Amino acid sequence: MGYPDTFEGFMVQSQDDWTNFKKQAFKPKKFQERDIDIEIECCGVCGSDVHTINGGWGGAPMPLCVGHEVIGKAVKIGDGVKTVKVGDRVGVGAQIWACLECKPCKTDNENYCPNKIDTYGAPYPEEMGGVIAQGGYASHIRAHEYFTFKIPDNIPSVEAAPMMCAGLTTYSPLVRAGVGPGKKVAIVGVGGLGMHAIMWANALGAEVYVLSHSPDKEKAAKDLGAKEFISTVDKDWDKPWAFTFNFMLNTADATHKFDLAAYLGTLAVNGQMHHVGLPDKPLPELKAQMFAPNGCSMGGSHIGSRPEMFAMLKLASEKKLKPIIETIPLSEDGCKKAVLGVHNNEVRYRYTLTDFDKAFPNR
């Protein structure tokens, strides 16, 4: 049938065969008054995509089209849409719907809505079509207006794409922690998340330190704005940094291998270690006594809010911040290359899938 009745996407059929993508049609949710249809131009490749399709985070509905760092052009808008017009360049991140009525939603915390719908792999209720949400390795995406964001003109699409998830996921906890001038901030890990975290923390005026087990990433970390690069493979690496950091943002995907006491010991009194990297394995064993020497704490968060997305894009636009990305043309082989590159930690530092017009010539 084709658009608007069906969209096309590169889909995985089974978690046992997670690198095998096939282009096929799927049915989108029912079009409603605040919905926007977006013809996709490019899409970032998130670690979440890999954790989902390979079963690292548990089961997922199949077949599945992943991708939640979407940039494209609005081609159809519902009668109730007021913030986007046809032809606008827009983005969609890791959340595509919320009730907008509950306490979190009413306080700009819609990313914690108990009824939220993720951009892919989540079921829509029957009144919205009863289908499984499908992501951005696709010809189109249908998104609620509240989770569709106009992109500033001076941010290239391939750079805006990873900001939709990796960018927001790191920006939100930094600003909620009051990161800015006079604060010393540690960023753990230099990957798709860590890259953005370094960039944001520096732009917000903090003194930025990077903790990494990959010494070859030192130059990139400093180019992005880090003052110091601390190699965590060195013996007693933590000792010189005791009681230093006001806030630590952990973006790493290997926290299960950490000596958490060493990391917590580098925090200033009442400092916090905050997790946005979500590995497959549990955290190391914790004892309450580990928090006592400096009164530190640990926490985590889930993406960010609509106001935070626009504030982040404004910061990137005004300060001309540029993530370090690699592009891969969208195809069955391209999707395989991208997810394997993320899985094997080969990407420097985020992939953006491109050439959607070639992949979907008849849309």
C-alpha positions as CSV (number, residue, x, y, z in Angstrom):
1,M,0.0,0.0,0.0
2,G,2.8,2.5,0.9
3,Y,2.6,5.8,2.7
4,P,0.5,6.9,4.6
5,D,-1.0,3.5,5.2
6,T,2.3,1.7,5.7
7,F,5.9,2.8,6.3
8,E,9.1,0.9,5.4
9,G,11.9,0.1,7.7
10,F,15.0,-2.0,8.2
11,M,13.9,-4.6,10.7
12,V,15.4,-7.3,12.8
13,Q,13.4,-10.5,12.9
14,S,14.9,-12.2,16.0
15,Q,17.3,-11.4,18.8
16,D,19.2,-14.6,17.9
17,D,20.0,-13.0,14.5
18,W,20.3,-9.4,15.6
19,T,22.7,-8.2,12.9
20,N,20.4,-9.4,10.1
21,F,18.3,-6.4,8.9
22,K,15.6,-6.8,6.3
23,K,13.6,-4.0,4.6
24,Q,9.9,-4.5,5.1
25,A,6.6,-2.7,5.4
26,F,5.0,-2.0,8.8
27,K,1.8,-0.4,9.9
28,P,2.1,2.9,11.9
29,K,-0.1,4.0,14.8
30,K,-3.5,5.6,13.9
31,F,-3.0,9.2,12.8
32,Q,-4.5,11.6,15.4
33,E,-5.0,15.3,15.7
34,R,-1.7,16.1,17.4
35,D,0.4,13.7,15.3
36,I,3.1,14.6,12.8
37,D,4.4,12.4,10.0
38,I,8.1,12.8,9.3
39,E,10.0,11.8,6.2
40,I,13.3,10.7,7.7
41,E,16.6,12.2,6.5
42,C,19.0,10.5,8.9
43,C,19.1,8.6,12.2
44,G,21.7,8.2,14.9
45,V,22.7,4.7,16.2
46,C,22.3,4.5,19.9
47,G,23.6,1.9,22.3
48,S,20.0,1.3,23.2
49,D,19.4,0.0,19.7
50,V,22.0,-2.7,20.3
51,H,20.9,-3.6,23.8
52,T,17.4,-4.0,22.5
53,I,17.9,-6.1,19.4
54,N,20.6,-8.5,20.9
55,G,18.5,-9.2,24.1
56,G,20.9,-7.5,26.5
57,W,18.0,-5.7,28.2
58,G,15.7,-8.7,27.9
59,G,13.0,-9.6,25.4
60,A,11.6,-7.3,22.7
61,P,8.7,-7.6,20.3
62,M,9.8,-8.8,16.8
63,P,10.1,-7.9,14.0
64,L,11.5,-4.6,15.2
65,C,12.8,-1.4,13.6
66,V,15.0,0.5,16.1
67,G,16.4,4.0,16.0
68,H,15.4,6.9,18.2
69,E,17.7,9.7,17.1
70,V,15.6,10.9,14.1
71,I,15.9,13.9,11.9
72,G,13.6,14.6,9.0
73,K,11.0,16.8,7.4
74,A,7.4,17.2,8.5
75,V,5.2,16.1,5.6
76,K,1.8,15.8,7.4
77,I,0.4,17.4,10.5
78,G,-2.8,16.8,12.5
79,D,-5.5,19.5,12.9
80,G,-4.4,20.1,16.5
81,V,-0.7,20.7,15.8
82,K,0.4,24.2,16.6
83,T,4.2,24.1,16.9
84,V,5.3,22.5,13.6
85,K,4.3,23.2,10.1
86,V,4.7,21.0,6.9
87,G,8.2,21.4,5.6
88,D,9.9,22.1,9.0
89,R,13.0,20.1,9.8
90,V,12.4,18.3,13.1
91,G,13.8,15.7,15.4
92,V,12.4,12.9,17.5
93,G,14.2,11.2,20.4
94,A,13.7,8.2,22.6
95,Q,10.1,9.0,23.7
96,I,7.2,9.4,21.4
97,W,4.1,9.8,23.7
98,A,3.0,10.6,27.2
99,C,-0.3,11.2,28.8
100,L,0.5,14.9,29.5
101,E,-2.0,14.8,32.4
102,C,-0.2,13.1,35.3
103,K,1.9,14.8,38.0
104,P,5.2,14.2,36.3
105,C,3.8,15.5,32.9
106,K,2.4,18.6,34.6
107,T,5.8,19.5,36.1
108,D,8.0,19.2,32.9
109,N,8.9,15.6,33.8
110,E,7.0,13.9,31.1
111,N,10.0,11.6,30.6
112,Y,8.9,9.9,33.8
113,C,5.3,9.6,32.8
114,P,4.1,6.1,34.1
115,N,2.2,5.8,30.8
116,K,5.0,6.9,28.5
117,I,5.5,5.2,25.1
118,D,9.1,4.7,23.9
119,T,9.9,5.5,20.3
120,Y,10.3,1.8,19.4
121,G,9.4,-1.5,20.9
122,A,6.4,-0.2,23.0
123,P,2.8,-1.1,22.4
124,Y,0.3,1.6,21.5
125,P,-3.1,1.2,23.2
126,E,-6.0,0.0,21.0
127,E,-7.4,3.5,20.6
128,M,-4.1,4.5,18.9
129,G,-4.1,1.4,16.6
130,G,-2.8,-1.3,18.9
131,V,0.5,-1.6,17.0
132,I,4.1,-1.8,18.3
133,A,6.0,1.5,17.9
134,Q,8.7,1.3,15.3
135,G,11.8,3.5,15.2
136,G,13.9,5.5,12.8
137,Y,15.8,3.1,10.6
138,A,12.7,3.8,8.4
139,S,11.1,5.8,5.6
140,H,8.9,7.7,8.0
141,I,8.0,8.1,11.7
142,R,4.7,9.2,13.2
143,A,5.2,11.2,16.3
144,H,3.1,13.2,18.8
145,E,3.7,17.0,18.5
146,Y,5.0,17.2,22.1
147,F,7.9,14.9,21.2
148,T,8.7,16.5,17.9
149,F,11.4,19.3,18.0
150,K,12.3,21.9,15.5
151,I,16.0,21.9,14.7
152,P,18.0,25.2,14.6
153,D,19.1,26.1,11.1
154,N,22.8,26.1,11.9
155,I,23.0,22.5,13.3
156,P,23.6,20.0,10.4
157,S,21.1,17.1,10.5
158,V,23.8,14.4,10.9
159,E,25.0,16.2,14.0
160,A,21.6,17.0,15.4
161,A,20.5,13.3,15.2
162,P,22.6,12.0,18.1
163,M,21.6,15.0,20.2
164,M,18.0,13.6,20.2
165,C,19.0,10.8,22.6
166,A,22.6,10.9,23.6
167,G,22.6,14.7,23.8
168,L,19.4,15.0,25.9
169,T,20.3,12.0,28.1
170,T,23.5,13.8,29.3
171,Y,22.3,17.4,29.2
172,S,19.3,16.8,31.5
173,P,21.2,15.5,34.5
174,L,23.9,18.0,34.2
175,V,21.5,21.0,34.3
176,R,19.4,19.4,37.0
177,A,22.5,19.0,39.1
178,G,23.3,22.7,38.7
179,V,26.5,22.2,36.7
180,G,28.1,25.4,35.8
181,P,30.9,27.9,36.8
182,G,32.7,26.9,40.0
183,K,31.8,23.2,39.7
184,K,34.2,20.4,39.0
185,V,32.5,17.7,37.0
186,A,33.8,14.2,36.1
187,I,32.6,12.5,33.0
188,V,33.1,8.7,33.0
189,G,33.5,7.2,29.6
190,V,34.1,8.8,26.1
191,G,31.5,7.3,23.8
192,G,28.4,8.6,22.2
193,L,27.0,9.7,25.6
194,G,30.3,10.8,27.1
195,M,31.2,12.9,24.1
196,H,28.0,15.0,24.5
197,A,28.5,15.2,28.3
198,I,32.0,16.6,28.0
199,M,30.7,19.1,25.4
200,W,27.7,20.2,27.5
201,A,29.5,20.4,30.8
202,N,32.3,22.6,29.3
203,A,29.7,24.8,27.5
204,L,27.8,25.3,30.8
205,G,31.0,26.7,32.4
206,A,32.1,23.8,34.6
207,E,35.7,22.5,35.0
208,V,35.5,19.1,33.2
209,Y,37.6,16.0,34.0
210,V,37.3,12.8,32.0
211,L,37.7,9.3,33.6
212,S,38.4,6.6,31.0
213,H,40.0,3.2,30.6
214,S,40.9,4.1,27.0
215,P,44.0,6.3,26.9
216,D,43.7,6.6,23.1
217,K,40.6,8.8,23.7
218,E,42.5,11.6,25.5
219,K,42.9,13.9,22.5
220,A,39.2,13.7,21.6
221,A,38.2,14.3,25.3
222,K,40.4,17.5,25.4
223,D,39.2,18.6,22.0
224,L,35.6,18.4,23.3
225,G,36.5,20.6,26.3
226,A,38.0,18.4,29.1
227,K,40.6,20.1,31.3
228,E,42.2,16.8,32.5
229,F,42.1,13.2,31.2
230,I,42.4,10.6,34.0
231,S,43.3,7.0,33.0
232,T,41.5,4.6,35.2
233,V,43.7,1.7,34.1
234,D,46.6,3.2,36.2
235,K,47.1,1.8,39.7
236,D,45.7,4.0,42.4
237,W,44.4,6.4,39.8
238,D,41.8,7.7,42.2
239,K,44.1,8.6,45.1
240,P,45.2,12.1,43.8
241,W,41.5,13.0,43.1
242,A,40.0,12.3,46.5
243,F,37.2,14.7,47.5
244,T,37.4,16.6,44.1
245,F,34.3,16.3,42.0
246,N,31.0,17.9,42.8
247,F,29.2,15.8,40.2
248,M,30.1,12.6,38.3
249,L,28.2,11.6,35.2
250,N,28.8,7.9,34.4
251,T,28.1,7.3,30.7
252,A,30.1,4.0,30.6
253,D,28.7,0.6,29.5
254,A,30.9,-1.5,31.8
255,T,30.0,-0.3,35.3
256,H,29.8,-3.9,36.4
257,K,33.6,-4.0,36.2
258,F,34.2,-0.9,38.3
259,D,35.6,-0.6,41.7
260,L,32.8,1.7,42.8
261,A,34.5,2.6,46.0
262,A,37.4,4.2,44.1
263,Y,35.0,6.3,41.9
264,L,32.8,7.4,44.9
265,G,36.0,8.4,46.8
266,T,36.8,11.0,44.2
267,L,33.5,12.9,45.0
268,A,33.5,16.0,47.1
269,V,31.5,16.0,50.3
270,N,27.8,15.4,49.3
271,G,28.8,14.8,45.7
272,Q,26.8,12.5,43.5
273,M,27.6,9.8,41.0
274,H,24.9,9.7,38.4
275,H,24.3,6.9,35.9
276,V,23.1,7.3,32.4
277,G,25.0,4.4,30.9
278,L,22.7,1.3,31.2
279,P,24.8,-1.8,30.8
280,D,23.3,-5.3,30.4
281,K,24.8,-6.5,33.7
282,P,23.9,-5.4,37.3
283,L,26.0,-2.9,39.3
284,P,28.7,-4.3,41.5
285,E,27.8,-5.1,45.1
286,L,27.2,-2.0,47.2
287,K,27.4,-1.5,50.9
288,A,25.9,1.5,52.7
289,Q,29.2,2.2,54.3
290,M,30.6,3.2,50.9
291,F,28.6,6.4,51.0
292,A,29.6,7.4,54.5
293,P,33.2,8.7,54.1
294,N,32.1,11.8,52.0
295,G,28.4,11.7,52.3
296,C,28.1,10.9,48.6
297,S,25.1,9.5,46.8
298,M,24.2,7.7,43.6
299,G,21.4,8.2,41.1
300,G,20.2,7.8,37.6
301,S,17.9,9.4,35.0
302,H,15.9,8.8,31.9
303,I,16.4,11.0,28.8
304,G,15.0,14.6,29.5
305,S,12.1,16.9,29.1
306,R,10.8,19.0,26.2
307,P,12.0,22.3,27.7
308,E,15.4,20.7,28.3
309,M,15.6,19.5,24.7
310,F,15.0,23.1,23.4
311,A,17.5,24.5,25.9
312,M,20.1,22.0,24.8
313,L,19.6,22.8,21.1
314,K,19.8,26.5,21.9
315,L,23.1,25.9,23.7
316,A,24.5,23.9,20.8
317,S,23.3,26.4,18.2
318,E,24.6,29.5,20.0
319,K,28.0,28.0,20.9
320,K,28.3,26.1,17.7
321,L,29.0,22.8,19.4
322,K,29.8,19.9,17.2
323,P,29.8,16.2,18.2
324,I,32.3,13.8,16.6
325,I,30.4,11.5,14.3
326,E,30.8,9.0,11.5
327,T,28.2,8.5,8.8
328,I,27.1,5.2,7.3
329,P,24.6,4.9,4.3
330,L,21.4,3.3,5.3
331,S,21.0,-0.3,3.9
332,E,20.8,-3.8,5.3
333,D,24.6,-4.0,5.3
334,G,24.9,-0.5,6.7
335,C,22.7,-1.3,9.7
336,K,24.7,-4.4,10.4
337,K,28.0,-2.5,10.2
338,A,26.6,0.2,12.6
339,V,25.3,-2.1,15.3
340,L,28.4,-4.2,15.2
341,G,30.6,-1.1,15.4
342,V,28.7,0.1,18.5
343,H,28.7,-3.4,20.1
344,N,32.5,-3.8,19.5
345,N,33.3,-0.2,20.6
346,E,34.7,0.7,17.2
347,V,32.7,3.8,16.6
348,R,34.3,7.2,17.2
349,Y,32.0,8.5,18.7
350,R,28.5,8.2,17.2
351,Y,27.2,6.8,13.9
352,T,24.5,8.6,12.0
353,L,22.8,6.6,9.2
354,T,22.3,8.7,6.1
355,D,21.2,8.4,2.4
356,F,17.5,7.6,3.3
357,D,16.3,8.8,-0.1
358,K,18.4,6.1,-1.8
359,A,17.2,3.5,0.7
360,F,13.6,4.4,0.1
361,P,13.4,5.7,-3.5
362,N,9.6,5.3,-3.8
363,R,8.4,7.0,-0.6
